[in-house]
Amino acid sequence: MENHFEAGLEDLRRKLLLMASRTEAAVNDAVQSLMQRNRDLAVKVRADDDIIDQFEMEIDEMAIQLLAKAPLASNLRLVTVTMKVSQNLERIGDEATKIAKRARDLAQEPPVNLVLDLPRLAGMALSMVKDSLDAFVQRDSAAARAIVPRDKEVDALNRDMHTALTQHMMEHGDTIARCLHWIVAAKSLERIADHAKNIAEEVVYLCEAQDIRHNLRR
């Protein structure tokens, strides 16, 4: 019985890693479609979101079956945390789709004559996603804790971009619609970082049985 349960856990872990890989690729593709004005790539990202949604449903089903068999409290934590990680990955996929939608629309408009540090913002958010997933795989609570405060850097850069774009809209009224697309895309990257932080917090709970979701946000 225990060997059967362990095999189920391993299947669940593999499924989650496949979902994570697909989600990270979606964010990368969405950002590339935005920066390269690649409408076809943007359309592909939106179409692929259904695959990420399917992964979440399959993981939930596998996890529910395992919960009924979990012999130890640590197993219960692992299964429930896996479900929460999956939920955050699905939401990251949704944000990638939002970025792709903005990329599709912007590709049909003239570029905005403004230097934006969106690649840096994307790099910070994606690094948080990768590091939080690595911490989950390695059960590294210390690494997970170190990820949480990095979200403030992402927030600050997003605010700076929002300020720059707002100023540009005030000075160039004909760019308002295009600037709003960029603001929404930057906000989606900020939310992706939020979900990476959520995953990191769940890793701490998995490793330490301690819920840090609120006490570290102050």
DAFENFEN-V577651 format. One record per residue. PHI is phi in radians with two decimals (NA if undefined). PSI is psi in whole degrees, -180 to 180 (none if undefined). NEAR is the number of other C-alpha atoms within 12 Angstrom. Layout:
{{PHI & PSI & NEAR} {PHI & PSI & NEAR}}
This chain:
{{NA & -44 & 11} {-1.14 & -40 & 14} {-1.11 & -37 & 12} {-1.14 & -40 & 14} {-1.14 & -45 & 24} {-1.07 & -38 & 20} {-1.13 & -39 & 15} {-1.12 & -40 & 27} {-1.08 & -42 & 30} {-1.14 & -40 & 23} {-1.09 & -41 & 21} {-1.12 & -43 & 35} {-1.08 & -45 & 28} {-1.10 & -42 & 20} {-1.09 & -42 & 29} {-1.13 & -40 & 38} {-1.16 & -36 & 27} {-1.11 & -43 & 24} {-1.10 & -42 & 38} {-1.09 & -43 & 41} {-1.09 & -44 & 27} {-1.12 & -39 & 30} {-1.21 & -45 & 44} {-1.05 & -41 & 38} {-1.10 & -39 & 28} {-1.09 & -43 & 40} {-1.15 & -45 & 48} {-1.00 & -47 & 35} {-1.13 & -39 & 35} {-1.10 & -44 & 47} {-1.14 & -43 & 41} {-1.08 & -42 & 30} {-1.09 & -34 & 34} {-1.27 & -48 & 41} {-1.27 & -32 & 31} {-1.68 & 1 & 21} {0.95 & 46 & 28} {-1.77 & 96 & 25} {-1.15 & -39 & 28} {-1.09 & -41 & 23} {-1.16 & -37 & 32} {-1.08 & -43 & 35} {-1.11 & -39 & 28} {-1.09 & -42 & 26} {-1.04 & -44 & 39} {-1.14 & -38 & 32} {-1.21 & -35 & 22} {-1.32 & -11 & 28} {-1.09 & -29 & 35} {-1.08 & -32 & 21} {-1.17 & -42 & 25} {-1.12 & -42 & 39} {-1.05 & -40 & 28} {-1.13 & -40 & 24} {-1.00 & -45 & 32} {-1.06 & -44 & 35} {-1.13 & -41 & 23} {-1.17 & -40 & 26} {-1.13 & -42 & 38} {-1.04 & -44 & 27} {-1.13 & -44 & 22} {-1.10 & -42 & 30} {-1.15 & -41 & 35} {-1.07 & -40 & 21} {-1.15 & -38 & 19} {-1.27 & -32 & 32} {-1.03 & -34 & 27} {-1.25 & -14 & 17} {-2.00 & -4 & 22} {-1.08 & 118 & 25} {-1.43 & -21 & 19} {-2.26 & 157 & 16} {-1.06 & -37 & 15} {-1.12 & -34 & 17} {-1.17 & -40 & 26} {-1.07 & -44 & 25} {-1.08 & -44 & 29} {-1.06 & -45 & 34} {-1.18 & -44 & 39} {-1.19 & -38 & 31} {-1.15 & -38 & 37} {-1.04 & -41 & 44} {-1.11 & -41 & 34} {-1.21 & -38 & 30} {-1.08 & -44 & 45} {-1.03 & -43 & 44} {-1.08 & -42 & 32} {-1.18 & -36 & 36} {-1.12 & -40 & 49} {-1.09 & -39 & 40} {-1.24 & -33 & 34} {-1.08 & -42 & 45} {-1.04 & -39 & 45} {-1.09 & -41 & 34} {-1.18 & -37 & 39} {-1.07 & -39 & 50} {-1.13 & -39 & 41} {-1.10 & -43 & 37} {-1.08 & -43 & 46} {-1.09 & -38 & 45} {-1.10 & -43 & 36} {-1.15 & -39 & 40} {-1.10 & -41 & 41} {-1.06 & -44 & 33} {-1.23 & -41 & 28} {-1.19 & -30 & 30} {-1.10 & -19 & 27} {-1.68 & 1 & 16} {-2.07 & 161 & 19} {-1.10 & 149 & 15} {-1.12 & 154 & 23} {-1.49 & 128 & 25} {-1.43 & 71 & 16} {-2.66 & 131 & 21} {-1.40 & 120 & 16} {-2.07 & 140 & 27} {-1.59 & 41 & 23} {-1.14 & -37 & 35} {-1.02 & -37 & 28} {-1.17 & -44 & 22} {-1.04 & -44 & 34} {-1.11 & -42 & 38} {-1.09 & -41 & 27} {-1.13 & -45 & 33} {-1.14 & -45 & 43} {-1.15 & -36 & 42} {-1.11 & -40 & 27} {-1.12 & -40 & 40} {-1.09 & -50 & 43} {-1.06 & -46 & 33} {-1.18 & -36 & 34} {-1.19 & -37 & 43} {-1.21 & -39 & 42} {-1.08 & -42 & 25} {-1.10 & -37 & 32} {-1.14 & -48 & 39} {-1.09 & -41 & 28} {-1.56 & -2 & 19} {0.92 & 48 & 26} {-1.82 & 95 & 25} {-1.17 & -38 & 30} {-1.12 & -43 & 22} {-1.11 & -39 & 28} {-1.11 & -44 & 36} {-1.07 & -35 & 35} {-1.23 & -21 & 22} {-1.30 & -37 & 40} {-0.94 & -49 & 38} {-1.22 & -15 & 26} {-1.14 & -20 & 31} {-1.07 & -31 & 35} {-1.14 & -34 & 24} {-1.14 & -41 & 22} {-1.11 & -44 & 37} {-1.01 & -43 & 26} {-1.14 & -43 & 19} {-1.16 & -38 & 30} {-1.09 & -41 & 35} {-1.09 & -41 & 23} {-1.09 & -42 & 21} {-1.14 & -41 & 32} {-1.07 & -43 & 27} {-1.11 & -45 & 20} {-1.10 & -42 & 25} {-1.22 & -38 & 34} {-1.11 & -43 & 24} {-1.09 & -40 & 19} {-1.14 & -39 & 26} {-1.11 & -38 & 24} {-1.15 & -34 & 15} {-1.54 & -23 & 15} {-2.37 & 85 & 17} {-1.05 & -24 & 16} {-1.30 & -7 & 17} {-1.79 & 5 & 24} {-0.97 & -50 & 20} {-1.07 & -42 & 24} {-1.18 & -41 & 31} {-1.11 & -37 & 37} {-1.10 & -37 & 29} {-1.04 & -43 & 31} {-1.16 & -38 & 43} {-1.08 & -44 & 34} {-1.13 & -41 & 31} {-1.10 & -43 & 42} {-1.12 & -40 & 46} {-1.11 & -37 & 32} {-1.11 & -39 & 37} {-1.14 & -38 & 47} {-1.10 & -38 & 40} {-1.24 & -33 & 37} {-1.07 & -42 & 46} {-1.09 & -38 & 44} {-1.02 & -44 & 36} {-1.19 & -34 & 37} {-1.11 & -41 & 49} {-1.09 & -41 & 46} {-1.02 & -43 & 40} {-1.08 & -44 & 46} {-1.05 & -41 & 47} {-1.13 & -36 & 43} {-1.17 & -33 & 42} {-1.12 & -41 & 43} {-1.06 & -43 & 34} {-1.09 & -42 & 32} {-1.06 & -44 & 34} {-1.43 & -36 & 29} {-2.00 & -6 & 20} {0.98 & 35 & 19} {-2.19 & 129 & 18} {-1.59 & 112 & 20} {-1.92 & 15 & 25} {-1.06 & -28 & 22} {-1.95 & -35 & 13} {-1.24 & -19 & 11} {-1.67 & -1 & 21} {-1.62 & -8 & 16} {-1.39 & none & 9}}
